[in-house]
């Protein structure tokens, strides 16, 4: 069966190459001489048409197929395909493109071996709220989460590391609606030497019913407006802070730390 599957795979990959397509899902069906049939399926995290890689994915599942009294027909079909145009390959075969392909093929092997729902990845989600800007999806899923179009911020305006939830901090600002000059986070005091902002992020009032559960001390009902600042402390560390809600005289200002740039 392995030899027959290899011939089918090589032929199908040649056809996909001519069509500038790559498979996201393949199904191999065996039709036995007694009229019964059996099938296996493999998936890929990105469009794929490399016969060697796809053969390895098929081989892991072929051993579990029962040929019965014999196989009369084998059919290999690419049941989900995406565009995959030719790309330039470097002379030494290295570089970021190869590293990306190696990572994608590792994800494919893990996903097909452990199950589609056991290997997850992050997909962009169109939301102004930072913690909602991506969603977990199965790594082998060809369907990204439902989203609406919004203008995305520039990458340099977002921190490398985002905390799971914004953490309350103690902050001191000489002007109530300006960036702080000092803040305390996790018992450590930080003196701010440079600040940029604010960047105002408003609540998505039209999605109020769809917000996931959040700590009650941070969010109560509809999330308030946030004014984000990119600040640098005296030790050169850069943080992403925000003030919650609008400034109101006599009402304590609440500050939160949401991420770190380095």
N, C-alpha and C positions, 0 to 999 in steps of 0.2 A: 504493500500500500504506500509506503514511503516513497518509493521510486516513481509510482504513478502520480502521486501528489506533487512531487517535484516537477515533473514534466508539465502538469497542468498549471502550476504556479509560475514557471518560467514563461509559458505562453501567455498567461494572463498579464504578467508584469510587462511583457513586450507591448501588448495591446494598450495598457494604461500609459506607457511611455509615449507611444504615438499620439495618444489622445491628451497628453499633458495632464494626466490625472493620477491620483494616489488613493489607495484604499484606506478607509477608516474602519471597515468591518468586512470580514470574509466568512463565508460558510462553505464547508466541505460536506457533501452528502454522498453516502454510499447506498447503492441500490443492490440488495442481495439477490441471489438466484431464487430464493424462496418467496420473493415478492415483498419482503419487508425492507425497511431502510433505516438508516441512522445518520445523524448529522452532528458536526461540531462547529463552533464559531470562534473566531479570534477577533480582537480589536486592537486598534492602534491609537495612540494619543495625538498623532498628527498624520496627515496623508503620507502613505508609505507605499513604495513599489520596489523595494530592494528584495530580490528573491531569497537571498541568504538569511536575512532577518525574519522574513515572513515564514520561511521554512522552519526555523527554530521554534517559532510560536506554534506552528501546526504540529511539529514533532512532539511537543509536550502533551498534546491531547490525542494524538493518533494511537498511542499505546492503550488508551482506554476504550477504543472502538472494537466491537465484536464483529468479525467478518462472517460469522455463522458458517454456512456451508460453502461460502464463496461470494465474491463481489462481482457483479455483472457490469455495473456502470458506476463511475465516479464523476461527480459534477462539482466544480469549484466556481463560486460566484462571488464577485465583489458587491455586496449588498448596500454599501454606503461608500461613496467616493467624493473627493473634494479636488479642486484644481491643484495641480502640482507642476508648475512650469519648470523647465531646465534651469539650473543655477550654475554659476561659475565655481569651479573647484580650484583651490590653490595648488601650486606646483608640488609642494611638499605634503599635501594631503592633510595638513593640520589646520589650526585656527579655530575661531569661535564657531564656525559652521559645523565642523566635525564634533566639537564638544557638545553642541546643542543636539546633534543627531544621536550621539552616544547616550546622552541623558534621556532623550525621548524613547530610545530603544530599551533602556533599562526599565523605564516606566511601563512600557508595553509588556515586557517579560513578567514584571511583578504583578501587573494588573490581570494578565491572563492566567497566572499561576494562583494568585490569592483571591481573585474575584474583583469584579468591576467596582464594587462599593467599598473595597478595602484600601484602595489607593486613590487619594484625593489630591486635587490641585486647586489653585485659586484662579478665578476668572473675573475680569473687570465687570463691575456693575455700575450703571449710570446713576450715581447719587452724589449730592453735595455733602452729605454727612460722612466724614472720613471713615468711621468704623463700618459704614455700609457700602463703601466704594468697591468691595470685592466680595465674592461668594465662593463657598466651597462647592466644587462639582467633582464628580468622578473623573479621574484622569483620562479615561478612555471615552468619555462622553463627547459626542459630536455636537451636542446642543448646549450652547451657553445659556445662563439664566436669563429670564425675561428682563428687559431693561428698556428705559427710555433714553433718548439722546440728551446729553447735557454737555456744556463746555468743560473739558477736563483741565485741572490746574497744571501748571508746568511741573515736571518732576522735581526740580530744584526747590520748589516751594513746599514739598512734602518731606517729612522725615524718613530716614532709612528704617528706623524701628518705631512702630506704633504700639503703644500699650494696649492690652486687651480691653481695658476700660480706662477712661480718664481718671486720674487720681487727684484728690483734693490736695492743695498746697496752701501754705500761708505766704501771702505776697504783700509787699509794701510799695505803693505807687504815690509819688508826690502829687500827681494830678490824677484824680479818680478814674478818668476815662483814657489814661495813657498807659504805656507799658510799665511794668514794675521795675524798680531799681534793685530789689532784693527779694528772694523767695526762699522758703524752707520746704524741702521735700525729703521724706523719709529720714527726718532728724538731721539732715545735712543742710547747711546754709550756703546759698549761692548768691554772689554779688554780680549783678548784671552790668556789663560794660558796653554792650551794644544791643540794639533791638530794632527790628523791622516789623512794620505792620501799622494798623491792624488789617486782617483779612476777615471780613464778616461772613459768617455762615448762618443762614437762616433756617428755621425749621421747615421740614417738608410737610406742611399742614394737610396736603391732600393724601398723605400716606399715614396719617396718625394711627389708624387701626392696625397697620401692618408692622409696627415697630416690635422687635424682639424684646424679651424681658431684660430689664437693666436694673442695677442696684437702685433701691428706692431713695438713697441719700444723694444720688447724683441726678436722677431724672424723676420727675413727678408729673405724670400726664404728658402733656405736649412738651417736647424739648424746647428750651428757650434759645434765643439768639446767642451766638458765640462770636467773640472777637479774638481771633488768633494772632499771636506774636511769635516771631522767630527771634530768640534771644541767645546771647553768648555770655557766659560767665567769665570771671577773672582767670579761670584755669583753662580757658579755650574750649570748653564744652558747649555745645549748642543744643537748645531745647525748643520744643514747640508747646507754648502755653496758650491758654485762652481764658478770657473773663466771661462768666456766664451772665446773660441778661443785660439789660441796659442799666446805666448808673442812675440810682435814685438816692437823693439826700436822706440820710438817716437809716438807710438799709445797708447792712454789711455786704461788701462785694465778695463774690465767690470766684476763686481762681482754681484752675485745674492744669495739670501737666498731662499732655496727651502723647508725646513722642520725643525721640532724640535723633539728632542728625548725625551724630558720630559717637 
